[in-house]
Amino acid sequence: MLIWVLWFWIEWKSTYNRLVKNWTKKENIVILDENNNKNYLENLDEFDLIYKSPWISIYKPEIKKVLWKITSQAEYFFNNFKWKIILISWSKWKSTTSTLLYKILKKSWKNVKLVWNIWNPIFDEIDFNNQPDYTVFEISSYMLDSTPNVISDYSILTNIYNVHTNWHFTHENYKKAKFKLLNSKYISSVSTELFWKINNKKNIVRFWEWTKYFFDKNFIYWKRYQISIDKIKLWWEHNYKNIASILPILEKENIQQKHIEDILFSFWWLEHRQEFIWEINNVKYYNDSIATIPESVIQALNRFSTDIDTIILWWQDSWFNYDELIDKINNLPLKNVILLPNSLDNFANRFINKNVIKVNNMFQAVKNAKAKTAKWKICILSPWAPSYNLFKNFEERGKLFKKLVLNT
């Protein structure tokens, strides 16, 4: 059997190692991607089985022709995992929520693993001969769309924004991928948009718009749980909503409130997510590089509000609607808007009474931020779009920002 492992990146090593260890010989495996062969999608008919990375779209014409040969780590997982599966997948804030859920279960002495989206691949974490009792799976739309048999005991799905259109080709395809979570036995925290699709199911917790039922100014509630908000380190409204989304699952698994509080009262922001870097010359710097859609930037602006004096933006994806975000920035007293490529000609004239600074790279952005940001204020990198024209991913962009803040 001749096997092709597509895309030479994070997942390929674990796929390759597992294939060699369990199923086939090295000489029967071919690993290719566009970095070493621009025509790497040609001649797929020659292969008996194709292990596809999530980053290659199933909507590419070359892939559509051989869909019946395509498989993945996710598909193997769903076909072979025997115990409880918890799926978390929405457009934004799923990494923090999945990490919280994993840590709380682990704190409660549960045998649990956390896999993918920013974590380790499935084959690196799951021993299928000695399976954990729980797997918290932060599953992306790329994985969902490529996997025919998606099953779980619990799923959380709270927001679907207009993102990843280039991969899915249309927003409808993106939504269909996310809707695969509706096969779950128990669905926690479903938005209004989805409710009509699952109103025949009984085990649904429905919120997002009706947040008062789940938290107020003092507590986050769910049945026997009452969590004090003023002790939660991960503050601001969108985080309270996400915490509320995991409580029904924890209640069904009979997790003590003390274990929930132990994690919530000590857990801090993940890297690149409104991450505090350092205070330099009485200016605080925050790295929010994962904010690749307007809605994420709005959450950062809501959190820091009038404390922000400088924001670094990065435009690239033309299908986003930036009107609400631009209005939000214009209505705040922040003074400096630093625009990185390709944003130079698209939005500069839409900012009113702002000091718009056009730069060509991150070094110039940080240098200007340090020169212009007022003391006792905040400078934040919250880009509002990906930047694949200059960086491999948001992590690389955020790490460079942090390095330059500390060393420029």
SULFEN-V715557 format. One record per backbone hydrogen bond with DSSP energy under -0.5 kcal/mol. CO is the residue of the C=O (numbers start at 1). NH is the residue of the N-H. If there is no record, write none. Layout:
CO_NH + CO_NH
This chain:
1_3 + 2_48 + 2_49 + 3_5 + 3_30 + 4_6 + 4_51 + 5_32 + 6_53 + 7_9 + 9_12 + 9_13 + 10_14 + 11_15 + 12_16 + 13_17 + 14_18 + 15_19 + 16_20 + 17_21 + 18_22 + 19_23 + 19_24 + 25_28 + 26_29 + 28_3 + 30_5 + 30_32 + 32_7 + 33_36 + 33_37 + 37_40 + 39_42 + 41_44 + 43_46 + 44_47 + 49_4 + 49_51 + 50_52 + 50_71 + 51_6 + 53_56 + 55_57 + 57_60 + 60_63 + 60_64 + 61_65 + 63_66 + 64_67 + 66_69 + 66_70 + 67_70 + 69_50 + 71_52 + 72_76 + 73_77 + 74_78 + 75_79 + 76_80 + 77_80 + 77_81 + 84_135 + 85_87 + 85_153 + 85_154 + 86_137 + 87_156 + 88_139 + 93_97 + 94_98 + 95_99 + 96_100 + 97_101 + 98_102 + 99_103 + 100_104 + 101_105 + 102_106 + 103_107 + 104_108 + 105_110 + 106_109 + 110_112 + 111_133 + 111_134 + 113_136 + 115_138 + 116_138 + 120_116 + 121_124 + 121_125 + 122_125 + 122_126 + 125_127 + 126_128 + 127_130 + 133_84 + 134_113 + 135_86 + 135_137 + 136_115 + 137_88 + 137_139 + 140_144 + 141_145 + 142_146 + 143_147 + 144_147 + 146_148 + 148_150 + 149_151 + 152_185 + 153_186 + 154_87 + 155_188 + 156_89 + 157_191 + 159_91 + 161_163 + 164_168 + 165_169 + 168_170 + 170_174 + 171_175 + 172_176 + 173_177 + 174_178 + 175_179 + 177_180 + 178_181 + 179_182 + 180_183 + 181_184 + 186_155 + 186_188 + 187_205 + 188_157 + 189_157 + 190_207 + 191_194 + 191_195 + 192_195 + 192_196 + 194_197 + 194_198 + 195_198 + 198_201 + 202_204 + 203_187 + 204_206 + 205_189 + 205_190 + 205_207 + 209_211 + 210_213 + 211_214 + 211_215 + 214_221 + 218_229 + 218_230 + 219_216 + 220_227 + 222_225 + 225_222 + 227_220 + 228_231 + 229_232 + 233_235 + 236_239 + 236_240 + 237_241 + 238_242 + 239_243 + 240_244 + 241_245 + 242_246 + 243_246 + 243_247 + 244_248 + 246_250 + 247_251 + 248_252 + 249_253 + 250_255 + 251_254 + 256_260 + 257_261 + 258_262 + 259_263 + 260_264 + 261_265 + 263_266 + 263_267 + 264_233 + 264_234 + 270_273 + 272_274 + 272_290 + 275_287 + 278_280 + 278_285 + 280_283 + 282_376 + 283_280 + 284_379 + 285_277 + 285_278 + 286_288 + 286_381 + 287_275 + 288_291 + 290_292 + 291_384 + 291_385 + 293_296 + 293_297 + 294_298 + 295_299 + 296_300 + 297_301 + 298_302 + 299_303 + 300_304 + 301_305 + 304_307 + 305_308 + 307_378 + 309_335 + 309_336 + 310_380 + 311_313 + 311_338 + 312_382 + 313_340 + 316_318 + 317_320 + 320_322 + 322_326 + 323_327 + 324_328 + 325_329 + 326_330 + 327_331 + 329_332 + 335_337 + 335_355 + 336_311 + 336_338 + 337_339 + 337_357 + 338_313 + 338_340 + 339_359 + 340_315 + 340_343 + 343_347 + 347_350 + 348_351 + 350_352 + 354_356 + 355_337 + 355_357 + 356_358 + 357_339 + 357_359 + 361_365 + 362_366 + 363_367 + 364_368 + 365_369 + 366_370 + 367_371 + 368_372 + 369_373 + 374_377 + 377_284 + 378_309 + 378_310 + 379_286 + 380_312 + 380_382 + 381_288 + 383_314 + 387_390 + 387_391 + 393_397 + 394_398 + 395_399 + 396_400 + 397_401 + 398_402 + 399_403 + 400_404 + 401_405 + 402_406 + 403_407 + 404_408
